[in-house]
Amino acid sequence: MTDLEISTDTSENRARFLHVPVLERETIAALAVRPGGRYLDATVGAGGHARSILEAAPETHVTAIDRDDMALETAKANLAEYGDRVTFWRGNFAEFPYDDERFDGILADLGVSSGQLDVVERGFSFRRDAPLDMRMDRRQDLTAEEIINHWNETDLADVFYHYGEERLSRRIARAIVERRPFYTTVALAEAIARSVPRRYRYGRIHPATRVFQALRIAVNRELDSLETWLERAPRALNVGGRIAAIDFHSLEDRIVKHRLRNCPDLKVLTKKPIVPQPEERAANPRSRSAKLRFAERISHEGRS
């Protein structure tokens, strides 16, 4: 660890953990929320989409999942007024006991949330200095610092290439291994910037952006979890129930698209993904890469 320590003041952290739900109206329409329906928000965050579901029709119930303790505590505070219409479960959405319950709609808003990015000491962003953490579930041992300082050059390059689609992955991995150890986000970002050709340092995005995405995905096993969720979650839908996913980059989107299409018990209802309207992109620039896909359960086949 470093001299930069993570705050344990839960009330302070909750106040900073803010998240604007993207594609809010479109998501409620996609789920076809009905009175008395039971819904699963598999990545509840601060509770924005869950609140929309609870307000869309009377007597709806939401089961809210998140592996991030800060997010879950924030959601509990934000949704307290709904009482027993909300049930909370902490953990990875891939590990939820889907065979035990049935839902009329299931939603996952994928990737890192605005709240996680904005709480500096979580280490998801390199805009300000912080420990190399990036854990969504802070109970786990693996951190970005462990990967950067202890994985070999080949494994680092593979992570940067496959999870960040970074074309200069081998060059960056070699520079990191030569200059490590690294303990903070800014130190790593600066080393990455120095390792790439000069013309890449002043492009549209910072040269560390793809590497930080790759590290976050690797730390949290995001793509493996997404694959498992898309395999298991549809079994928990009632016939006519819908599953929806909001993703933010091509790696996620390819998995969502093909998994929904290839599930024999689902009918895909989005030939093309739904994207934010110009007004939403202007009001919330972080929504600009969001894509919503959804499908409907058409049979009971495959259920235990």
Helices and strands as residue ranges (DSSP letters): H 10-16, H 24-31, E 38-41, H 48-56, E 61-66, H 69-78, G 80-85, E 86-90, G 93-95, G 98-100, E 103-109, H 114-118, G 120-122, H 144-150, H 153-164, H 169-179, H 185-195, G 198-200, H 209-220, H 222-232, G 233-236, E 237-247, H 250-262, E 266-268, H 278-283, G 285-287, E 291-297
